[in-house]
Amino acid sequence: MQNLLNPAVVLLFVALPFCIWAALTDLRQMKILNVTNMGLFLCFAVVGVFLFPLDQYGLRLSQAALMLVVGILATSFGFMGGGDSKFIAAMAPFIALNDAPEFLFLLAAMSLLTVALHRGVGAVTPLRARLDGWKSWNAGGKFPFGVTLSSTLVLYLVMQVAKL
């Protein structure tokens, strides 16, 4: 029972539905909905206060604020979409600050993997035909990065659970 109340387990189960939804909407519509971003952040805000000491909880919320500012700047310069930058801010509190290098390594690896998978599935005609309504197939040079972000967060949290 003690392991079920471990912060990593709770955060995984809280984040998983939002990550799945963000990935699917980004693939289908090439956007991550604000309700998804707000839901992910608010779930952390509610459960995080019970999982972490107040100073660590505040630090994690500060991470979200910082990433929101960085994301707004990145979006304004055209480096990424607004949904991606807001999703990064919403997922920031789920990542321990001392795990940032590990998380960034995972993000780089998952970037390569998700792009390759998306392009690979898009090249296989029978698979692409089954998913014909997805805007991500015809987005030109754009890529639904919400797939990468959400899969990286889930993988990171699974790895945290595995350390238990």
Backbone bond lengths (Angstrom), bond angles and torsions (degrees), N, CA, C in turn:
res aa  C-N    CA-C-N  psi(-1)  N-CA   C-N-CA  omega(-1)  CA-C   N-CA-C  phi
1 M - - - 1.461 - - 1.518 110.89 -
2 Q 1.324 116.74 -37.21 1.457 120.94 -178.61 1.529 111.58 -59.15
3 N 1.357 117.49 -40.74 1.464 120.46 -178.84 1.525 112.11 -67.60
4 L 1.326 118.27 -28.18 1.461 120.66 178.65 1.521 111.86 -68.61
5 L 1.322 117.34 -24.99 1.453 121.03 179.18 1.523 112.15 -96.36
6 N 1.320 116.42 7.33 1.454 120.73 176.26 1.531 108.18 -64.44
7 P 1.351 117.58 139.67 1.467 119.87 -179.13 1.528 114.06 -53.07
8 A 1.329 117.90 -38.87 1.467 120.02 -178.73 1.528 111.11 -62.99
9 V 1.316 117.04 -41.26 1.469 121.09 -179.62 1.524 110.08 -66.71
10 V 1.319 116.43 -46.93 1.464 120.66 -179.35 1.526 110.27 -61.95
11 L 1.334 116.67 -45.89 1.461 119.71 -179.00 1.525 111.86 -63.74
12 L 1.317 117.14 -37.14 1.467 120.04 177.62 1.523 110.81 -61.59
13 F 1.327 116.95 -48.55 1.458 119.83 -177.95 1.533 112.45 -68.93
14 V 1.316 116.94 -29.17 1.469 120.45 177.12 1.523 110.15 -73.30
15 A 1.332 117.52 -42.30 1.464 121.46 -174.16 1.528 113.30 -79.49
16 L 1.314 117.52 -30.96 1.466 121.04 -171.50 1.535 114.64 -53.14
17 P 1.322 120.20 -50.12 1.476 118.48 -179.41 1.534 112.78 -61.92
18 F 1.321 116.76 -38.23 1.465 120.05 179.73 1.527 111.25 -68.75
19 C 1.319 116.92 -36.52 1.465 120.77 178.14 1.523 111.03 -66.84
20 I 1.317 116.50 -42.54 1.465 119.96 177.57 1.522 110.04 -62.51
21 W 1.322 116.68 -45.27 1.459 120.93 -179.17 1.534 111.38 -64.45
22 A 1.321 117.05 -42.56 1.469 120.62 179.14 1.527 110.73 -61.72
23 A 1.321 117.05 -43.43 1.468 120.70 179.82 1.523 110.72 -63.89
24 L 1.309 116.94 -46.44 1.468 120.25 -177.94 1.526 112.52 -65.61
25 T 1.320 117.18 -44.66 1.466 118.28 179.99 1.518 111.35 -67.84
26 D 1.318 117.13 -33.26 1.463 118.92 177.72 1.525 110.56 -68.60
27 L 1.323 117.63 -39.65 1.467 120.62 176.54 1.522 111.19 -65.92
28 R 1.321 116.95 -44.23 1.462 121.08 -175.58 1.527 113.13 -76.36
29 Q 1.344 116.12 -42.38 1.461 120.26 -170.35 1.521 114.28 -117.15
30 M 1.332 117.33 -5.83 1.464 122.82 -174.80 1.533 111.03 58.74
31 K 1.332 115.15 39.12 1.461 119.94 174.83 1.518 109.35 -155.99
32 I 1.313 114.87 148.27 1.460 121.55 172.55 1.519 105.86 -106.24
33 L 1.300 116.10 121.50 1.454 121.33 -173.13 1.528 111.87 -70.45
34 N 1.327 115.86 145.33 1.465 120.76 178.45 1.525 111.92 -59.57
35 V 1.325 116.99 -34.72 1.465 120.06 179.87 1.531 110.43 -63.53
36 T 1.319 117.19 -33.62 1.466 121.23 177.25 1.519 110.13 -66.81
37 N 1.327 115.74 -47.11 1.461 120.29 -179.75 1.530 111.77 -63.17
38 M 1.310 116.13 -45.35 1.465 119.90 179.97 1.531 110.81 -66.40
39 G 1.310 116.67 -39.40 1.463 120.12 179.07 1.521 111.70 -62.39
40 L 1.328 116.52 -44.98 1.464 120.48 179.02 1.520 110.58 -61.27
41 F 1.328 116.24 -47.27 1.458 119.73 -179.20 1.531 111.56 -64.92
42 L 1.313 117.53 -45.23 1.471 120.34 -178.31 1.523 111.94 -65.38
43 C 1.323 116.83 -34.66 1.473 118.91 175.90 1.519 110.61 -62.98
44 F 1.333 116.83 -42.04 1.466 117.96 175.97 1.524 110.11 -63.61
45 A 1.326 117.16 -44.05 1.465 120.62 -177.62 1.524 111.11 -57.89
46 V 1.320 116.97 -36.76 1.467 121.03 -178.94 1.523 111.37 -77.35
47 V 1.331 117.64 -51.92 1.466 119.00 -175.85 1.531 112.18 -78.18
48 G 1.315 116.71 -29.80 1.459 120.49 -177.22 1.518 113.20 -62.23
49 V 1.316 116.68 -33.59 1.462 120.05 -179.46 1.534 111.23 -65.20
50 F 1.335 116.82 -24.86 1.463 121.10 177.68 1.531 112.73 -92.05
51 L 1.327 116.94 -19.97 1.466 121.08 -175.06 1.523 114.79 -92.15
52 F 1.336 116.66 -27.60 1.464 120.20 -170.72 1.520 111.36 -125.02
53 P 1.341 116.23 151.69 1.458 119.09 170.90 1.535 109.17 -60.11
54 L 1.298 116.64 155.08 1.464 121.52 -173.62 1.528 112.81 -57.09
55 D 1.340 118.18 -39.55 1.459 119.57 -179.29 1.532 111.46 -66.94
56 Q 1.334 117.43 -40.30 1.466 120.65 178.78 1.534 110.44 -70.48
57 Y 1.309 116.72 -38.14 1.468 121.19 176.48 1.526 110.17 -60.34
58 G 1.311 116.60 -45.97 1.468 121.09 178.33 1.522 112.24 -63.02
59 L 1.331 116.60 -39.80 1.464 120.40 177.64 1.525 110.59 -62.04
60 R 1.310 116.35 -43.14 1.469 120.03 -179.01 1.535 111.14 -66.75
61 L 1.321 117.30 -37.32 1.463 119.26 175.42 1.529 110.62 -67.30
62 S 1.322 116.66 -35.13 1.473 120.72 176.09 1.520 111.27 -64.24
63 Q 1.326 116.51 -36.20 1.465 120.55 176.09 1.529 109.77 -58.82
64 A 1.322 116.28 -41.63 1.467 120.29 179.91 1.525 110.42 -63.64
65 A 1.328 116.50 -44.39 1.469 119.81 179.82 1.524 111.38 -62.72
66 L 1.325 116.55 -43.65 1.459 120.32 178.98 1.522 111.05 -62.45
67 M 1.328 116.82 -44.96 1.458 120.04 -178.84 1.525 111.57 -67.71
68 L 1.329 117.74 -29.02 1.457 120.26 175.74 1.525 110.28 -66.13
69 V 1.327 116.85 -43.78 1.468 120.54 178.25 1.528 110.32 -63.46
70 V 1.327 117.01 -46.80 1.469 120.90 178.51 1.528 110.00 -61.22
71 G 1.327 116.96 -41.97 1.454 121.34 179.89 1.516 112.95 -64.89
72 I 1.319 116.92 -39.87 1.470 120.21 177.46 1.521 110.08 -62.77
73 L 1.316 116.11 -42.39 1.468 119.61 176.74 1.528 111.37 -63.16
74 A 1.331 117.12 -45.44 1.465 120.80 179.56 1.525 111.35 -62.03
75 T 1.325 116.37 -38.89 1.464 120.31 178.10 1.525 111.04 -68.17
76 S 1.322 116.41 -41.71 1.471 118.94 -178.46 1.522 112.00 -65.58
77 F 1.330 117.89 -27.19 1.464 121.17 176.80 1.529 111.93 -90.97
78 G 1.324 117.21 2.42 1.455 121.29 175.63 1.517 115.23 80.76
79 F 1.335 117.78 18.00 1.457 120.48 -179.30 1.528 113.25 -79.92
80 M 1.321 116.44 -24.93 1.469 120.52 -179.47 1.516 109.14 -158.26
81 G 1.320 114.74 165.29 1.453 120.39 178.36 1.519 111.93 -76.15
82 G 1.305 115.65 158.96 1.456 120.94 -179.11 1.523 112.74 -64.54
83 G 1.322 117.12 -37.65 1.462 119.95 178.38 1.511 111.66 -64.00
84 D 1.335 116.00 -39.70 1.467 120.17 177.94 1.527 110.74 -62.76
85 S 1.321 116.90 -45.03 1.465 119.11 -177.73 1.523 111.39 -66.60
86 K 1.325 117.39 -37.24 1.466 119.68 177.51 1.525 111.40 -70.91
87 F 1.325 116.84 -35.25 1.463 119.71 177.32 1.532 110.53 -66.50
88 I 1.322 117.18 -39.10 1.468 120.53 176.40 1.525 109.94 -59.67
89 A 1.317 116.77 -43.79 1.470 120.17 178.56 1.527 110.83 -63.58
90 A 1.328 117.30 -40.45 1.461 120.98 -178.68 1.520 111.94 -68.85
91 M 1.327 117.24 -32.45 1.464 119.25 -178.60 1.523 112.68 -87.91
92 A 1.311 118.49 -14.46 1.464 121.94 -177.46 1.532 114.02 -54.98
93 P 1.330 119.94 -41.41 1.469 118.29 -179.22 1.528 114.27 -66.84
94 F 1.308 117.38 -17.49 1.458 121.31 -179.79 1.536 111.79 -76.30
95 I 1.326 116.69 -10.92 1.462 121.76 -174.87 1.527 109.27 -109.76
96 A 1.318 115.83 123.81 1.469 119.78 177.02 1.527 108.80 -65.74
97 L 1.323 116.42 137.97 1.466 121.07 -176.51 1.523 111.95 -57.49
98 N 1.322 117.93 -39.63 1.473 119.62 -179.61 1.529 112.40 -72.61
99 D 1.329 117.97 -9.53 1.467 121.99 175.54 1.526 112.49 -94.61
100 A 1.332 118.16 4.52 1.469 121.08 -176.66 1.530 112.90 -55.83
101 P 1.348 120.14 -45.34 1.474 118.16 178.75 1.536 112.49 -61.39
102 E 1.322 116.91 -42.17 1.467 121.16 177.44 1.518 110.35 -61.57
103 F 1.329 116.75 -43.73 1.455 120.71 -179.13 1.529 110.98 -64.69
104 L 1.327 117.11 -42.48 1.466 120.13 179.97 1.531 111.50 -65.02
105 F 1.325 117.12 -35.81 1.464 120.46 174.73 1.529 110.11 -63.12
106 L 1.333 116.43 -45.48 1.472 120.53 176.99 1.525 111.18 -60.21
107 L 1.326 116.01 -41.10 1.461 120.36 -179.85 1.526 111.09 -62.28
108 A 1.326 116.44 -41.91 1.467 120.02 178.25 1.523 110.78 -63.67
109 A 1.318 116.55 -45.71 1.467 120.24 -179.89 1.527 110.99 -64.76
110 M 1.322 116.89 -43.12 1.458 120.44 -179.72 1.528 111.54 -69.21
111 S 1.315 117.87 -28.33 1.461 120.68 175.65 1.523 110.06 -61.25
112 L 1.327 115.60 -47.49 1.463 119.85 178.66 1.525 111.03 -63.11
113 L 1.324 116.12 -45.59 1.456 120.71 -177.04 1.524 112.41 -65.32
114 T 1.324 117.70 -46.48 1.461 119.74 -176.07 1.527 111.87 -69.87
115 V 1.321 117.61 -36.55 1.464 119.44 175.99 1.523 109.38 -63.95
116 A 1.332 117.21 -46.00 1.464 120.96 -179.67 1.534 110.91 -61.86
117 L 1.320 117.50 -43.01 1.465 120.65 179.01 1.527 111.74 -65.63
118 H 1.326 116.38 -43.93 1.466 120.06 -179.85 1.520 110.57 -62.51
119 R 1.306 116.83 -46.10 1.468 120.66 179.27 1.530 110.55 -67.83
120 G 1.335 116.39 -38.11 1.470 120.11 179.29 1.510 112.43 -65.12
121 V 1.330 116.91 -46.47 1.465 120.53 178.24 1.523 109.45 -64.85
122 G 1.319 116.57 -38.05 1.463 120.32 178.68 1.517 112.72 -64.48
123 A 1.323 116.97 -26.11 1.471 120.90 -179.71 1.522 112.74 -82.51
124 V 1.324 117.15 -18.82 1.465 120.95 -179.65 1.529 107.78 -89.91
125 T 1.300 115.88 107.79 1.464 121.97 -171.83 1.529 114.09 -56.28
126 P 1.344 120.67 -46.82 1.475 118.63 -179.14 1.537 112.84 -62.45
127 L 1.326 117.33 -37.99 1.467 119.30 178.49 1.520 110.98 -68.93
128 R 1.309 115.23 -43.68 1.466 119.00 -178.98 1.530 110.78 -63.67
129 A 1.321 116.67 -36.46 1.460 120.02 179.82 1.531 111.62 -63.56
130 R 1.312 117.23 -35.03 1.476 120.99 178.89 1.528 111.25 -69.35
131 L 1.319 117.36 -24.13 1.461 123.01 -177.51 1.525 110.01 -115.39
132 D 1.314 115.45 36.85 1.459 122.36 -170.00 1.528 114.10 -61.55
133 G 1.308 118.61 -32.27 1.461 120.83 -176.03 1.514 115.02 -76.13
134 W 1.296 117.78 -3.94 1.465 120.42 -176.53 1.525 110.42 -73.99
135 K 1.325 115.96 125.42 1.465 120.94 179.40 1.524 112.29 -67.58
136 S 1.319 117.41 -23.61 1.470 120.24 -175.94 1.525 112.40 -64.48
137 W 1.339 117.43 -20.77 1.471 119.19 178.81 1.524 111.44 -69.02
138 N 1.323 116.02 -30.29 1.462 120.58 -174.06 1.523 112.09 -116.54
139 A 1.312 117.42 32.35 1.462 120.83 -175.52 1.523 112.70 -90.84
140 G 1.305 117.33 12.10 1.460 119.92 179.92 1.516 110.81 66.75
141 G 1.298 116.95 -128.28 1.463 121.31 -179.03 1.515 113.86 -83.59
142 K 1.327 117.48 -1.12 1.465 120.62 -178.40 1.527 110.15 -82.93
143 F 1.320 114.78 152.70 1.464 120.81 179.58 1.520 108.71 -130.12
144 P 1.340 118.54 139.57 1.470 121.54 178.44 1.538 110.50 -74.16
145 F 1.324 116.28 84.70 1.459 121.62 -173.04 1.526 112.75 -67.56
146 G 1.314 117.74 -13.80 1.462 120.15 175.04 1.515 111.96 -60.42
147 V 1.322 116.99 -29.51 1.464 121.44 175.72 1.524 109.26 -62.45
148 T 1.321 115.78 -46.00 1.466 121.07 -179.96 1.520 110.92 -66.38
149 L 1.313 116.89 -47.37 1.467 120.54 -177.79 1.524 111.13 -61.49
150 S 1.310 116.77 -48.45 1.467 119.26 -176.52 1.523 111.75 -68.82
151 S 1.317 117.87 -40.25 1.466 118.77 179.06 1.527 111.28 -67.79
152 T 1.307 116.77 -33.15 1.471 119.83 177.33 1.527 110.78 -67.53
153 L 1.322 117.08 -43.46 1.465 119.41 178.53 1.526 110.88 -62.38
154 V 1.314 117.21 -43.77 1.465 120.30 179.54 1.532 110.11 -63.29
155 L 1.319 117.28 -45.30 1.465 120.54 178.88 1.524 111.30 -61.29
156 Y 1.315 117.13 -43.32 1.469 121.35 177.81 1.534 110.45 -59.14
157 L 1.322 116.82 -47.22 1.462 119.57 -179.04 1.513 112.25 -67.18
158 V 1.325 117.45 -37.27 1.476 120.94 175.29 1.525 109.45 -61.50
159 M 1.312 117.02 -41.73 1.464 120.60 178.47 1.537 111.07 -63.59
160 Q 1.324 117.06 -35.85 1.469 120.93 177.85 1.524 110.23 -67.35
161 V 1.319 116.54 -39.83 1.463 121.17 177.63 1.529 109.71 -65.63
162 A 1.324 117.09 -39.55 1.463 121.69 -178.99 1.529 111.73 -64.63
163 K 1.318 117.69 -24.46 1.470 121.35 179.46 1.521 112.32 -74.43
164 L 1.334 116.79 -12.71 1.478 120.08 -177.16 1.508 112.71 -63.23
